[in-house]
Amino acid sequence: MLQKLIKSLETCPIVKRGEYNYFIHPITDGVPIVEPSLLREVAASFVRVLDLEGVDKIVVAEAMGIHIGVALSLITDIPITIVRKRPYQLPGEVPIHQSTGYSKGELYLNGVEAGDRVVVIDDVLSTGGTMRAVLAALETKGADVADVCVVIKRGDAPLSRPYKYLVEIEVTGTGVHVRNTCF
């Protein structure tokens, strides 16, 4: 399992941004093209590793969590809620300040209520800034976070709770190297 993901990571382009080696990949960037078979493989892997028992909602962050969240929602029939980059000013909306290694901004959580059992998924965990902010907002709402999983773990970002990943990578100037997988 994960053969498509591993192969696509090991062959994806690397772009240097300052001192940072940035990998360009369909799951993390949506370019050059997102193959349905890759999304199916990722979603099926999430089903295998996540605790989905009694889960009410899948929580993802805009933008690159959306496609993987939709794929998981379609095969589990669990509704998805998207933490958005702009406010909708709905009752109960929770503003979230996020700070990552390469950006800062505001996110907005809607559609989660106290007592909802949720899983949180995302494309990549690098600095952990987005995930920490989303988890804090879910705690503020009184949601029960059943599980957290990312497709790609890059580095050793600390979180306040355990999390899972499908693949762990290292990125150098020569490429992406898969160091570990969940299977």
Backbone bond lengths (Angstrom), bond angles and torsions (degrees), N, CA, C in turn:
res aa  C-N    CA-C-N  psi(-1)  N-CA   C-N-CA  omega(-1)  CA-C   N-CA-C  phi
1 M - - - 1.459 - - 1.539 109.20 -
2 L 1.274 116.38 156.79 1.472 125.42 -178.98 1.525 113.31 73.48
3 Q 1.329 117.97 14.51 1.461 119.14 -178.82 1.523 112.57 -61.93
4 K 1.335 117.53 -41.54 1.467 120.17 -179.68 1.526 110.61 -65.63
5 L 1.330 116.24 -43.05 1.460 120.18 179.55 1.526 110.65 -63.19
6 I 1.305 117.46 -47.99 1.468 121.09 -179.03 1.527 110.90 -61.56
7 K 1.328 116.71 -48.28 1.465 119.49 -179.91 1.525 111.32 -61.01
8 S 1.342 116.75 -43.07 1.471 119.64 -178.76 1.528 111.36 -66.29
9 L 1.313 117.72 -34.21 1.469 120.30 177.24 1.528 111.03 -70.10
10 E 1.316 115.96 -44.95 1.471 119.77 -176.09 1.527 112.89 -69.78
11 T 1.327 117.15 -13.29 1.469 120.07 179.67 1.528 112.84 -114.84
12 C 1.316 118.09 5.82 1.470 119.43 -177.11 1.536 111.17 -78.88
13 P 1.324 116.72 154.19 1.467 120.33 -179.80 1.531 112.35 -72.23
14 I 1.324 114.97 153.09 1.463 123.44 176.50 1.521 107.39 -115.66
15 V 1.330 115.70 134.38 1.460 121.46 177.19 1.530 107.16 -122.43
16 K 1.297 116.07 132.80 1.461 121.22 179.01 1.520 108.53 -86.97
17 R 1.333 116.98 123.58 1.471 122.56 175.18 1.519 106.56 -121.58
18 G 1.327 114.48 97.45 1.459 118.79 -171.65 1.512 108.03 66.87
19 E 1.324 116.46 -125.55 1.462 121.33 177.80 1.527 112.10 -92.97
20 Y 1.330 117.03 -0.66 1.457 122.19 -173.43 1.522 110.63 -94.38
21 N 1.325 116.69 126.96 1.461 122.31 174.24 1.528 107.83 -87.49
22 Y 1.313 116.06 109.60 1.456 122.89 -175.45 1.516 108.69 -102.81
23 F 1.328 116.82 125.83 1.460 119.18 178.70 1.526 109.63 -95.22
24 I 1.320 116.91 140.32 1.463 123.93 -179.54 1.525 107.10 -104.57
25 H 1.337 115.65 118.09 1.461 119.46 -173.17 1.524 110.74 -144.87
26 P 1.332 118.35 147.24 1.468 120.73 -179.36 1.532 114.25 -56.72
27 I 1.320 118.55 -37.02 1.469 120.77 -178.97 1.523 110.93 -72.38
28 T 1.309 118.16 -39.32 1.469 121.23 -174.95 1.524 113.86 -93.22
29 D 1.322 117.65 -18.36 1.460 120.80 -175.83 1.524 114.19 -130.35
30 G 1.325 116.82 -16.33 1.462 119.94 -178.25 1.512 113.83 74.04
31 V 1.308 117.25 13.83 1.463 121.74 177.96 1.524 108.74 -135.37
32 P 1.296 120.51 155.05 1.450 125.09 1.06 1.524 112.66 -76.53
33 I 1.340 118.36 -28.95 1.467 122.19 178.46 1.532 107.24 -155.46
34 V 1.320 115.77 143.40 1.465 120.85 178.94 1.529 107.79 -103.22
35 E 1.301 115.76 110.26 1.466 121.70 -178.33 1.532 110.34 -79.34
36 P 1.337 118.00 134.21 1.462 120.56 177.60 1.531 112.96 -55.68
37 S 1.325 117.24 -37.18 1.473 120.10 -178.85 1.530 111.34 -64.30
38 L 1.316 117.24 -33.97 1.469 120.79 176.89 1.527 110.00 -68.39
39 L 1.335 117.34 -44.55 1.465 120.62 177.80 1.529 111.21 -62.37
40 R 1.325 117.57 -40.73 1.476 120.82 178.00 1.521 110.51 -62.13
41 E 1.327 116.59 -43.39 1.456 120.29 -179.84 1.523 110.62 -62.21
42 V 1.329 117.21 -44.17 1.468 121.64 179.40 1.529 110.03 -63.83
43 A 1.332 117.36 -47.76 1.465 120.84 -178.67 1.530 111.21 -62.77
44 A 1.326 117.40 -43.68 1.471 120.68 178.41 1.525 110.99 -62.92
45 S 1.315 116.59 -35.81 1.469 120.32 177.57 1.523 111.04 -68.21
46 F 1.338 116.85 -38.89 1.467 119.91 174.92 1.528 110.23 -59.33
47 V 1.323 117.10 -43.38 1.466 120.27 -179.95 1.527 110.19 -59.74
48 R 1.304 116.99 -37.44 1.474 120.95 -179.02 1.520 112.81 -71.72
49 V 1.342 119.02 -32.04 1.471 119.82 -173.15 1.526 114.56 -103.52
50 L 1.336 118.14 -21.66 1.468 120.39 -176.90 1.523 112.04 -83.75
51 D 1.335 115.33 149.55 1.458 121.87 169.64 1.525 106.35 -85.87
52 L 1.323 117.59 99.09 1.458 122.67 -176.81 1.530 112.58 -100.40
53 E 1.309 117.40 3.64 1.464 121.61 -178.69 1.524 111.02 -60.35
54 G 1.322 116.94 117.89 1.454 122.33 176.79 1.515 115.61 69.48
55 V 1.335 117.65 15.59 1.459 121.07 -178.62 1.522 110.29 -72.74
56 D 1.333 115.64 131.84 1.457 122.82 179.93 1.525 112.87 -90.53
57 K 1.359 115.91 -33.03 1.463 119.36 -172.86 1.521 110.67 -150.13
58 I 1.323 113.93 148.85 1.462 122.86 170.24 1.521 105.86 -100.27
59 V 1.328 117.35 129.49 1.461 122.04 179.59 1.522 108.32 -111.02
60 V 1.343 115.23 127.82 1.463 121.39 177.82 1.521 109.02 -133.19
61 A 1.322 115.81 158.20 1.466 121.05 177.01 1.523 109.60 -102.85
62 E 1.332 114.74 140.46 1.456 121.62 173.19 1.526 107.77 -67.01
63 A 1.251 121.84 139.71 1.430 127.61 6.86 1.524 111.07 -106.93
64 M 1.316 117.54 -34.72 1.453 118.73 -167.15 1.522 114.12 -81.61
65 G 1.318 118.01 -1.49 1.451 119.60 171.17 1.514 112.44 -84.61
66 I 1.326 116.66 -16.35 1.462 120.24 -171.64 1.528 112.02 -63.29
67 H 1.313 118.31 -51.88 1.475 119.20 -174.92 1.526 112.10 -65.32
68 I 1.327 118.20 -37.22 1.465 118.66 178.96 1.531 110.56 -73.90
69 G 1.326 116.97 -33.08 1.465 120.12 176.08 1.513 112.12 -66.57
70 V 1.323 116.58 -41.45 1.463 120.62 178.13 1.530 109.98 -63.33
71 A 1.325 117.35 -44.18 1.467 120.42 179.59 1.532 110.48 -59.95
72 L 1.335 117.46 -43.13 1.463 120.93 178.81 1.530 110.74 -67.12
73 S 1.315 117.26 -41.62 1.464 121.64 179.12 1.526 111.27 -60.69
74 L 1.309 117.02 -41.77 1.461 120.89 -177.85 1.526 112.80 -65.12
75 I 1.322 117.68 -32.74 1.473 118.20 -178.72 1.521 113.02 -92.71
76 T 1.344 118.03 -11.79 1.468 120.38 179.98 1.524 112.91 -112.16
77 D 1.325 117.71 -14.14 1.466 123.33 -174.00 1.530 112.32 62.05
78 I 1.321 116.80 24.30 1.464 121.26 174.40 1.527 107.15 -94.48
79 P 1.330 117.96 128.24 1.467 120.05 179.70 1.533 111.64 -62.06
80 I 1.317 114.81 155.09 1.462 122.36 -179.74 1.527 109.26 -115.21
81 T 1.316 115.99 141.99 1.459 120.49 169.54 1.524 107.30 -124.79
82 I 1.310 115.13 137.49 1.461 121.54 -174.07 1.514 109.81 -107.93
83 V 1.321 116.36 122.71 1.465 121.72 172.65 1.517 105.53 -74.13
84 R 1.341 115.36 114.04 1.464 121.09 -169.76 1.523 112.64 -95.50
85 K 1.330 115.44 162.42 1.467 122.57 179.74 1.519 113.11 -90.73
86 R 1.321 116.95 1.47 1.460 119.22 177.30 1.521 108.82 -139.18
87 P 1.314 116.52 152.23 1.462 119.11 -178.87 1.526 111.72 -78.18
88 Y 1.316 114.82 148.32 1.455 121.25 174.31 1.523 110.32 -113.26
89 Q 1.324 115.88 -9.12 1.471 123.96 177.72 1.520 112.21 57.06
90 L 1.327 115.96 36.67 1.456 121.18 174.52 1.528 109.13 -79.90
91 P 1.315 117.96 154.58 1.462 120.12 177.18 1.529 110.41 -57.57
92 G 1.320 116.99 132.29 1.455 121.56 178.82 1.511 115.71 83.36
93 E 1.329 118.01 3.00 1.466 120.96 179.12 1.527 109.17 -61.22
94 V 1.331 116.02 136.14 1.463 121.52 179.74 1.528 108.95 -111.45
95 P 1.347 117.62 116.89 1.465 119.30 174.20 1.528 110.04 -75.22
96 I 1.309 115.57 142.50 1.462 122.29 -176.89 1.518 108.08 -129.32
97 H 1.337 117.03 125.29 1.464 118.93 173.42 1.523 107.67 -93.47
98 Q 1.320 115.55 125.34 1.467 120.03 179.00 1.509 109.77 -115.93
99 S 1.305 115.12 143.53 1.460 121.73 175.76 1.512 107.33 -138.90
100 T 1.335 115.41 117.37 1.458 120.19 178.53 1.523 108.18 -111.24
101 G 1.302 116.25 -175.92 1.447 120.31 179.45 1.513 113.27 -69.44
102 Y 1.332 117.34 -14.83 1.461 119.92 -175.79 1.521 114.01 -133.48
103 S 1.344 118.76 1.83 1.464 119.37 177.65 1.525 110.83 -160.92
104 K 1.316 114.52 162.67 1.459 122.52 174.15 1.514 106.97 -135.23
105 G 1.312 116.50 151.35 1.448 118.62 178.54 1.509 111.72 175.17
106 E 1.309 114.32 -177.26 1.451 121.28 -179.97 1.518 109.57 -109.70
107 L 1.315 114.84 143.89 1.450 122.92 173.15 1.524 107.05 -125.80
108 Y 1.336 116.17 164.68 1.467 120.04 -176.28 1.519 109.37 -139.60
109 L 1.336 114.92 125.19 1.452 122.16 -179.15 1.521 110.17 -99.29
110 N 1.317 116.22 126.18 1.462 123.98 173.73 1.520 107.82 -133.13
111 G 1.324 116.28 162.47 1.456 120.57 171.33 1.504 116.14 82.76
112 V 1.331 118.42 6.77 1.458 121.56 176.90 1.519 107.88 -120.38
113 E 1.323 115.11 132.36 1.464 120.98 -179.02 1.519 110.32 -117.89
114 A 1.319 116.07 162.55 1.464 121.74 175.94 1.524 109.06 -55.06
115 G 1.308 115.52 133.56 1.460 121.12 178.92 1.511 114.90 89.55
116 D 1.338 118.95 -12.71 1.466 120.36 176.29 1.527 109.20 -62.32
117 R 1.314 115.63 135.88 1.465 121.06 174.46 1.528 106.50 -95.73
118 V 1.328 116.41 119.89 1.458 121.14 -173.22 1.520 111.58 -127.75
119 V 1.329 115.04 156.62 1.457 121.85 164.70 1.521 106.32 -115.06
120 V 1.314 115.80 146.22 1.454 121.89 178.82 1.524 107.15 -115.18
121 I 1.332 115.37 126.33 1.459 119.52 177.15 1.527 108.57 -128.91
122 D 1.313 115.09 154.89 1.465 120.50 177.17 1.518 108.80 -153.91
123 D 1.324 114.63 170.44 1.455 120.02 -177.45 1.523 112.02 -74.47
124 V 1.331 117.02 -49.64 1.460 120.00 -174.71 1.519 110.06 -144.16
125 L 1.310 115.96 145.09 1.456 122.23 171.78 1.515 105.91 -116.54
126 S 1.316 115.28 113.10 1.457 121.19 -178.40 1.520 109.04 -116.09
127 T 1.322 116.84 -72.51 1.472 120.16 177.57 1.520 111.65 -90.00
128 G 1.336 116.72 -22.08 1.460 121.33 -178.94 1.512 114.40 87.35
129 G 1.335 117.73 -1.50 1.454 121.14 -175.81 1.516 114.12 -60.04
130 T 1.312 117.41 -46.96 1.463 120.19 179.93 1.521 110.60 -66.46
131 M 1.311 117.88 -46.29 1.463 120.99 -177.39 1.526 111.29 -63.32
132 R 1.327 117.49 -43.16 1.473 119.63 178.45 1.524 110.53 -59.78
133 A 1.329 117.18 -42.01 1.464 121.45 -179.40 1.525 111.24 -65.91
134 V 1.323 118.01 -42.99 1.460 121.62 179.87 1.530 110.27 -65.87
135 L 1.321 117.68 -43.70 1.460 120.67 179.01 1.526 111.59 -62.41
136 A 1.322 116.96 -39.02 1.469 120.30 177.89 1.529 110.74 -64.55
137 A 1.318 117.42 -40.24 1.467 120.90 178.79 1.523 110.76 -65.68
138 L 1.308 117.42 -40.31 1.464 120.57 178.27 1.522 110.95 -64.74
139 E 1.312 116.13 -37.31 1.473 120.30 175.86 1.525 110.26 -64.00
140 T 1.339 116.63 -42.69 1.470 121.48 177.62 1.529 110.59 -58.26
141 K 1.323 116.80 -39.41 1.468 121.22 179.98 1.527 112.56 -74.93
142 G 1.329 117.43 -16.33 1.459 120.02 -178.20 1.513 113.43 84.18
143 A 1.331 116.71 23.59 1.462 121.12 177.28 1.521 109.91 -77.73
144 D 1.313 115.88 152.93 1.457 123.44 174.96 1.528 107.12 -98.24
145 V 1.322 116.75 108.41 1.470 120.93 -179.80 1.529 108.07 -84.34
146 A 1.323 115.56 106.02 1.462 121.63 -177.90 1.518 111.89 -72.43
147 D 1.339 115.85 -37.30 1.458 119.52 -175.24 1.524 109.93 -165.28
148 V 1.330 114.99 158.66 1.464 123.02 178.04 1.521 106.90 -135.50
149 C 1.337 116.43 132.35 1.460 119.92 177.69 1.520 109.72 -148.51
150 V 1.314 115.97 140.82 1.457 122.06 174.59 1.530 108.20 -118.80
151 V 1.302 115.69 154.75 1.458 119.59 176.96 1.521 109.05 -67.97
152 I 1.357 116.34 -48.00 1.458 121.39 -172.01 1.522 110.36 -126.67
153 K 1.312 116.18 126.67 1.463 122.17 173.04 1.525 106.92 -102.48
154 R 1.332 115.25 125.85 1.463 120.67 177.66 1.525 107.45 -128.26
155 G 1.307 117.77 110.01 1.456 121.50 -178.60 1.519 111.28 91.64
156 D 1.319 114.95 -168.69 1.467 121.19 -174.80 1.515 111.37 -122.76
157 A 1.319 116.83 56.25 1.465 121.33 -179.89 1.523 110.00 -67.01
158 P 1.327 117.19 126.45 1.471 118.97 178.15 1.530 111.23 -79.57
159 L 1.320 115.63 139.19 1.457 121.82 172.11 1.523 107.62 -122.16
160 S 1.318 115.64 164.08 1.460 120.59 -178.98 1.520 112.33 -79.86
161 R 1.303 117.03 0.20 1.463 121.42 -178.88 1.525 109.05 -150.15
162 P 1.313 116.79 161.41 1.471 119.05 176.47 1.525 110.90 -65.15
163 Y 1.300 115.61 151.39 1.458 121.36 175.48 1.515 108.96 -144.75
164 K 1.324 114.33 164.29 1.456 121.40 -179.61 1.522 108.88 -115.66
165 Y 1.307 115.58 163.09 1.461 121.53 175.40 1.514 108.01 -145.39
166 L 1.336 115.68 155.46 1.458 119.64 176.97 1.523 110.81 -83.65
167 V 1.343 116.83 -46.07 1.463 121.19 176.44 1.516 109.68 -136.13
168 E 1.311 115.01 148.13 1.467 121.97 172.94 1.513 107.03 -112.11
169 I 1.333 116.07 132.21 1.465 119.74 -175.81 1.519 111.64 -126.06
170 E 1.309 113.07 162.20 1.457 122.83 168.03 1.527 105.39 -126.71
171 V 1.329 116.48 137.69 1.460 120.46 -179.24 1.517 108.27 -116.78
172 T 1.309 115.28 125.85 1.462 121.25 175.97 1.522 107.81 -122.06
173 G 1.290 116.25 178.36 1.460 120.53 177.13 1.520 113.29 -63.63
174 T 1.327 116.46 -17.26 1.463 120.19 -178.95 1.518 113.33 -96.89
175 G 1.337 117.27 -10.12 1.462 117.99 177.94 1.513 113.83 148.57
176 V 1.320 113.78 -174.01 1.462 122.38 177.38 1.520 107.95 -94.48
177 H 1.318 115.57 133.97 1.454 121.94 179.35 1.527 107.44 -121.78
178 V 1.338 116.90 118.16 1.456 121.42 178.35 1.537 107.62 -78.15
179 R 1.347 115.03 118.99 1.465 120.72 -176.74 1.520 113.00 -94.10
180 N 1.350 115.95 -29.98 1.455 119.00 -175.02 1.529 108.28 -160.48
181 T 1.324 116.57 156.39 1.458 122.29 174.23 1.517 109.20 -132.53
182 C 1.316 116.15 164.48 1.468 121.08 179.57 1.508 112.02 -76.38
183 F 1.329 118.50 -13.10 1.462 121.64 -177.25 1.522 110.53 -109.99
